[in-house]
Amino acid sequence: MNNQQYLKALKKALGNLEKNSREEIVKEIQSHVQDFGEMESLENKFGAVDELAKKYLEGLPLFDPLHRKIGRFTSTSIKILGVLVLLLLTVLAAIAWYWSKDDFNYADEKSKELVYNKATWQQEQWSESTSVDIDQSKVVFYWHDEDTLRWKCAREQLFNQGKLHLKQNNCLVFLPMSLSNVHADQSRLVLVRPLADANIDITQSQVQIAENETVFRYHINAERSEVAKFQSDKNADVKISITAFESSIDYYQY
């Protein structure tokens, strides 16, 4: 007896069952053919049709072959694992967004975080030789009309021999309206509406510029870097010169 004949005979032997139950049983037995292929004999696997039908008619559970149990377990496990992976990725994305989000809108020059307080800000007199070196830090630059260098960092940083060195820190810095020289390595810099010329030299870093509706004159020399399409005006009062290596230069967005 081939498989089709077996299924037909089983359906007939289950004649006392209601139609839906009978069809469900036949589909269940037929699914084994899909698992093993047409070469597998249902008669060899389940025995005589009458005996198989008797088990169903008497309400006895049909033996579920080990391979089907394993298959069902594996399928269920994969689905559960997929859901867990999706949840994990969602949590990681939320954490990454939270930690990468700015503390406040740096482009807002009237933010309360920028209010000067001698207890929280450090200050030094500015000279033409003054420079800022940045290493593995996030630094936001503003400009003011005082002849001083002013900064506030998460961890205290010292000013030494005309140089402010910011390392592994998070800082807000005010520069005077004089030419500024800034060097950064593996850092993120935000320039908020520069009021004076600035020379920025960066390596493996990111520079973002909040123009705040001001026109600048850009001179960008970038190697193996990504640079946004800035609108540069050769007649602008302020010139921003950026030398970049393996870095990115774009607009600041909160």
N, C-alpha and C positions, 0 to 999 in steps of 0.2 A: 504494500500500500504506500503510494507516494504521499507527500505532505498535503497536497490539495485534497486528496481523497480522505486523508486522516482528519483534516479540518471539517470537511463536509459531514463525515460520519459523526464527529464530535458534536457538531451543531444539532444533528438529528437526535443524538443520544441525550442531549440536554433539553429536549422538547418540552419537558414539564416546567422549565423555568420561564419567567417572563422574558420578553424579547430583549430588553435592555441588558439584563444580567447575562443572558445567553451570548449576546454579541460581545460583551466585555470580556467574557471568558475566552471566546474564540480569538479575539484580538490579542489577549495576553499570551496564549499559546503560539499564535502566529508571530509574535515579536521575537520569539526564540529563533525563528528562521532568519530574521533580519540580523540577529546577533551572530549566528554561526554560518549563514549562507544556505543555499538550497541543497547543498550536498549533505547537510545534517538531517538525519531521519527523526521526525517527531515521534514516530512509533517506537524507535529504539530508545529515545530519551524519556518518554512518558509512559511507555507500555501500551497495553490494549486500550482502545477507545472506551469500552464499557467500564473498565476499572477506573479510568481517569474521570469519566463522567460521574461515576458513583461517588467519588470523593467530593465533587462539587455539590452533587445533589444531597449528600448527607451533611454538608456544611463543614467538611474537613479541610484544613488549610493545605494547599498544594505546596510541595517541597520547592523551595526557591534555590536553584543551583548557586553554588558558591561564587561563580564568576559574575552572576547578576547582582549578588549582594555587594561584591567588591566594586562592580561598575557603578551601582547606585551610590555607594558610599563615596567613591572617588568624585562622581559628578557633584554630589552635595557639598563635599569638602572644597572643591574648586570654586563653587558659587560662594560659599562662606568666605573663603580666602580672598576672592575677588572683592567682596564687599568690605572686608577688613582693610585690604590694600587701598581701596578708594577712600575709606574713612581716614586712613593714616595720611594719605596724600593731601586730603582736605585740611587736616589738622596742621600738617607741616606748612602748607601754603598760607594758612591763617597766621601761623607763628612767624613765618618769613615776612609776611606783609606787616605784621605788628612791629617787628624789630627794624624793618627798613623804613617805616613811616617816619617822616620828620616830626620832631617834637612840636613844632609850630610852623606856620607859614613863613619861611625865611624871607620871602619877597615883601612881607608886610613891614615896612620901615617904622611903623608906629606901634609895633608889638610891645607889650608890657615887658617881655623878656629883654628888651634892649634898653630899658631905663637904667641910667648910670647910678650905681651905688658903690661907694668906695669900699664897702665891706666885702663886696663880691667881685669887683673888677680890679685888675692890676693895670698900671699905667707907667710908661716911660717916655722921656723926651725923644723926639724924632730927629734924625739927621740924614744927610744924603746917603750915608753908608749903611743905614739900617736895612736889614732884610729879614725875611721870615722863611724858615726851613720847616717843612712838614713831613712827617714820616708816619705812615699807617694811622692816619687820623681823619676826622671829618671837621672841616673848618669853614665857617661862613664869614665872608668879608663884607663890611660896610665901610662907608667913608664919612668923615665928619670934618668940620672946619677948624679943628684944633690941631696944633702942631705936636701931637702926641700919638703914641701907639698905645691902644687900649685893648685889653683882652680879658675874657672870662672863660675858664675851662672847667671841665668835669674834675680834672686833677690839676693841681698847681704846677705851673710851668715857669721857669726862670728866664729872665732876659740877661744875656751874657755877651759882653764885648760887641755891642751893637747888633746882636742877632737874637731873634726869638725863635727858639727851637721847640716845636710842638710834636711830641711823639706819643703815639697810641693814646690819643685823647679826642675829646669832642669840645670844640671851642667856637666862641663868637669873637670876632676881631674887628676893631675899628681902625682904619688907616687914615692918615691925614691927606690933604689934597696936594700931595707931592708924588713924584715918581716912586712906585713901589716895586720891589723885586721879591718874587715869591718862587720858591723851589719846593716841589712836592713829589714824594715817592710813595706809591701804593696808598693813595689817599683820595678823598672826595672833597672838592672845593666848590663853594657856591659864591659867586660874585654878585652882589646886589647893587645895581645901578652905580657903577664906578664913577667917581667925581674927578679922578685924576688918572694920568697914564699909568699903566701897569704892565710889567714884564712877568709873565707866568711861564715857568719851566716845569713840565710834569713828565713823570715816567710811570707807566702802569697805573694811571690815575684817571679820575673823572673830574671834569670841570663843567659846571652848570652856570649859566648866566641869566640873571633876572634883570632884564633891561628896564622894566617899569616904564615903558613908553618913551625911552630915551634912545637917541641914535648914536652909534659908536663907529669908530674907525678900527676895523679889525685887520690884524696881520697875523695869519696863522700858518705855521710851518709844522706839518704833522707827518709823521712816519709810522706806517702800520697802525693807523688810528682811524676812528670814526668821527667825522665832523659834520655837524648840522649845517644847513644852508643859511648862514647869517646874512642879514642885510647890512652891508658895510657902506658908510658914507665917507668919502675921502675928505670932506670938509668938516667932519665932526670934530668937536673940541677935544674929546677924550679918545686916546688910542690904546687899544688892548692888544698886546703882542703875546702870542702863545706859541711855545715850542713844545711839541708833544711827541712822545714815543710810546707805542702800544697803549694808547689811552683813548678816551672818548671826550668829545666837546659838544655840548648841546645846550638847549634852553632849559632853564629851571621851571619845573612844574610841581605844584604842591599836591 
